[in-house]
């Protein structure tokens, strides 16, 4: 028995179209394959991930589980239809400002859901926004930037869906970061600025103690006695020489240090410039470093507190133990990829290089120790896996 083809006429981005084909053809497939509207992304094809979300009669729907034949008489709007929509333009700008995307695959669906939230729920708080976004999965951002972007648009005031959407004659595929540019004319180019020009102003006094953030503890056994290592650890210039990527600009008598630190987390490189206050207890062989800084290029920022100590091991085991306790917070684009597991892997790489350079300097070898290469993406991945499955270190 042959089943007659399905036929349904509906509106897509203001244009009347007719689907004539298999009953089981999903709306997402029809839009992408028959109409070349590839801004609608397909992920799970089970209505779970939300990447295919678009607007049907003004409400978000999952196009991967919506049959095209069931759309007769409906009004469908894909992400391409929002190029000149003023409210969507504000959402795109907020997503860009708050770093609400990374790879961009989920962004069309996120924008559709965000559009629904700001028009339907003008008083939504963070908890309600997160609840509404629970059907849209993002593997990159951790949702913080997305939530912040939607809250920023909500804070501008109540929004109503335009009665007659403004449409452009040409419909193009919009993917990834291109979604954030829309059809808005680019602003005049600003004069080029260096990272130093755009770096935040340095604080002139001690910052308030950091009370919350991510904690990280590390302990390293070294083959030299504490008495031999402490003078090197006590010398801030020697420490900087042992720390890959560190440079000191100024040391004040009250213990304030102005300097910079360059690091790389996966594909992203950041050069932080900031201040730190260093205190030592020579009798106990302990010290603290508290500081903050920013990267002018990426607009990332960091604040942290480090406590460290050197203690001799027992008489039967020569050498000493260096313990480091960190409390830190990261903001801006670097926070999008600076998950605790990844940061821990970076710290492990840096600490390995630092302790090797520290021991060499204490022994009078390699007075200007060569900094290790910044850990790349594969090294970070291996480091995270090693920490999870507790593989022994090589060498």
N, C-alpha and C positions, 0 to 999 in steps of 0.2 A: 504494500500500500504506500503510495507516494503522498507526502504531506505538502500542501500548498505553501509556497513561500510566505513568510510574514511580511506585512506591509504596514508601515506607520509613518505618518507625517507629523512633524513637530518643528519647533523653532530652535535653531542653534546660532547663538550670537546675533539674533535679529534676522536671521535668514531662514526661510522655510525650506526644509529638506525632507526627503522621503527615504526611509530605509526599506529596502525590498530584498529580502534574503532569508537566511536561516533564523528560525525562532530563537535559537540559543545564542545568537550574536550579542555580546555585551556592548553596552553603550561606549565603553572605553575603546574597545576594538574598532567600532564603527567610526568614532571620532578620529582615531589615529590613522586607520588604514584607508577609510573612504574619504575623509575630509582633510587629512594631513594636519590635523590639530594635535601636534605632538607635545604641546605643553601639558597635557593630561598624562601623567606618568603612571605606569603599571608596576606594582611591586609584588604583593603576595597573591593577587587574583582571588582572594577569599574574603575581601571586605574587612581585613584586619589592620593593615598598615596605614591606610588613609592617604597614600600617595596619589590616588586617582580621584580624590574628592573634587567635586565641582558643584555648581549651583543649579538646582532644578526648582523652578517656580519660587526662587528666592531663598531656598533652604539647601544646606549642604547634603549631598548624597554620595555614596560610593559607586562610581561608574563601572567598576569591575564586576559588580554583582547586580547591576541594573540592566535588564534586557532592553535593547534598543526598540524592540517591538512593543514594549510596555510604555513607551514614552509618547504615545499618540496625544497630540494636543498640548504637550508640555513645552515649557520655555527653558531651554538649556543654555547656561552661560559657562564657558570655559575660561581659563586664565587669560587667553588671548583677547577676550572681550573687555578686559578691565584696563587696557592700556591708557585710556583717557579718563578713567573713573577717578574723581578727586579723592574719595575716601580710600580707595585702593592705593593711590599714589602716596597717601600719608602712611598707610601700613607698610608699603615697600620701603619708604624712607626710614621708618622706625626699625624695621628688620635690619636694614643696613647699619643704622646708627648703633643698635644694641647687639650687633653680631648674631642675629637670629638665624644664620644659615652657615653652612660650611661646604658640603658637597653640592647642595642645592636640589637633590633628588626629591626630598619631601616638601620643598618650598611651595610648589603650586597648591598642594592640598592644605598646607599650613595656612597659606594666605586666604584660601577659601573659607576655612574654619574660623580664622581670625576675623574675617569680614563679617561672618555671621555673629560672632561674639559681640563685636563693637556695635552692631546695629540692633541686636536682640536683647543684649544684657548690659545696658549702660552702667549699672551699678555693680558689675561683677568684681569680686575681689580675687586675690591670687589663687585661693583654693578653688573658686568656681572656674577660673580660667583653666587651671590645670585639669579639672574634671572635664571641661568641654574639649580639651585637647587630648584626652586620654585615648581617643580613637585615631590619633595621628602619631605615628611613630617616627622618631628621629634618632639615628644612630650616632650623630656627630656632636650636637651642641649641648646635650644635657638639659635642654628646654629652658635654661635660665634666660638666655637672650631672647627667645621667642616670647616667653611670658612677659619679660620686661618691655618688649616692643608693643605688645597688645595693651599692657597697662598704660604705656605712654600715650597711645592713641585714645584710650578711654578717658584719660585725664584731661584731654583737650575739650571734652564736652560731649553731650549726646549726639549721636549720628543717625541719620535716616538714610535709607536706601534711595538713591536718586530715582525719581518717578520715571524718567525717560533716560536710560543709559546713553551716554555719548559714545558713538562707535566710529572707528576709523575704517575706511573702505578696505584697506589691505589687512589681511589676517596672516600673521607669521607665527612660526613656532617660537615659543619662548621657553628656554630651559636654563637651569642653574642660576648663576649670578645675573644673567641677562634679565631675569624677571624683576630684579631690583631697579633696573634702569628705566623700564617702561618706555613711554613715548615722550617723557619730559626732556626738553632741550637741555643740554649740558650747560652748567654754569661756566663763566669765563675762567680760564686756567689761572690759578694763583701762582705767584712766584715760587720757585722751588725752595724748599726749606730743608735744612739738614736735621738730623736727629737731635743735635744739640739745640737748634732753634726751637724745636717743638717739645722738648723735654719739659716736664713740670718743674716749677720752682723748688729749690731745695729748702727744706725746713731749717730754721736757724736755731731751734731748741730741741731738746729731747722729745721724741714722740711719746704719746701715751702708751703705756704697756699694752701689748697685744694680748687679748684675753680669749679670743676664739679663733678658730682656723683649723688647719689640718696638722696633726702631730706626726712626727717621724723620729724614730730613735735608731741610732746605729752605734755599734761597738766594734772596734778593730784592735786586734792584738798585734803589737809591734815588738821587734826583737831588740830594741835599745831600752835602757833604763829611763825612767821618767826624768831624772836629773839632767840627762843629756839632751832630751827632746824639748823640755820646757823652755829653755832660753830661745829656741827657734820659734816655738809656738807663741812665745811672749812678744816677739818682734813682728809688728804688723806688716812691715815691709817684706820681711822674710816669708810671712804667710802668703802675702799677695804673689810673691815670686813662685811659690809652690802651688798656687791655685790656678788652674788653667782658665784663661779668659779674664783674669782680674787685673786691674790697674788702679794705682793710688794717685790722686791729684794733690791732696792736701791732708795733713794731720794736725789738728789743733791741740793745744796744751790740755784742754779739758776732756780730751778723749774723742772728739768728733773727727770722723774720717770721711772725706769726700772722695769718691772714686767711681769706677764703672766696672761692670761685669757683663761679658758677652757669652751667651750660651745658645744652644740649639736644641729644640725639642722636636724630634722628627723632622718635618719639612720646614719648620719655622725657626728663624733666627731672631734673637732679640738682644739688644745692647742696653742694659739698664744703667742709668746714672742716678746716684742718690747719695744719701748720707747714712752713716752708722755710728753708733756710740759703743765703744769697746771698754770693758772693765775687767780687771784681773784680780785674783786673790793668789799671790805668790806662795803663801804658806800652804794653802790647800791645793795648789796647782789647778785652779778652776778659772773659768772666765765666761763672760757673756758678750754677745753682739746683738744689738737691736737696731733696726734700720728700716728704711723704705726707699723706693726708687721707682723710676718709670722709664719706659722705652718710647722715645719720641716718634719713631717710625710706625710702630704698630699700635701705639696708644695703650699698651699693656702696662700694668703696674703691679708692684709686689711689696709686701710688708712682711717682716719676719723677726723672730727672736731665736737666737741660738745659744744654748748653754753647752759648755764643753769641759772635760776634765781629763787629767792624766793620773793614773794610779799604777803603782808597781804591782806586779803579780807576786805570788807567793815565792818563798826562797827556792823552792824546787823548780820553779818555772821562771827563767830569766826574761827580762823585758817588761813591758808595761801595756796598759790598755787605754786607748783613747775612746771616750764615750761622747757622743754628740746627740743632743736633744733639740729638735727643731719644732717650731710652731710658725706656720706661714699662711698667707692668703695671697691669691693671685687674682687679678681682675683684667678685663679687656680681652682681646682676641686670644691671647695665650691661654687664658682660662678655658677656652673652648676645647683645647687639646691637652691641657695640663691636668689630666685626671690624676688622682693620688698614686695609682699604680705606675703611671708613666713618669711622674715626678720622682717617685722612689727609685725607678730604674736609672734616671739621670743622676740622682744623688749618688747612687752606688758607683757609677762610672767616674764621677768627679772625685769621690772620696778615695777610690782606688788610686787615681793619679796623684791626688794631694798627699796621701800618706807615703807613697813611693818617693815623691819629691822631698817630703819632710825628712824622711830617714836619710836620704842622700845628702841633704844639706847639713843635717846634724853630724854626719860622718865626714864632712868636708869634701864630699864628692859633688860634682856638677853644681857649682855655686849658683848658676843660673839654669835651673832645671827646665828642660823643654816641656811645654804644656802638651798634654795629650790631645789628640784630635777630638772634636766634639762628637758625641755619640749620634750616629745616624739612625734612620728609621728601622733598619734591620737589627742594629745593635739594641735599640730600645725594645723591639719586639722580643728578642731573645732574652733580654733582661727581665721583662715582665713575665714571660713564660717560666724562666728559671725561678723567679720568686714564687710563682703560683705552685709549681710542681716540686720546688725545692731541689733542683738539680745542683750538683756540686759545681763550684767554679772551676773553669779550666786553668791549667797551669798551677 
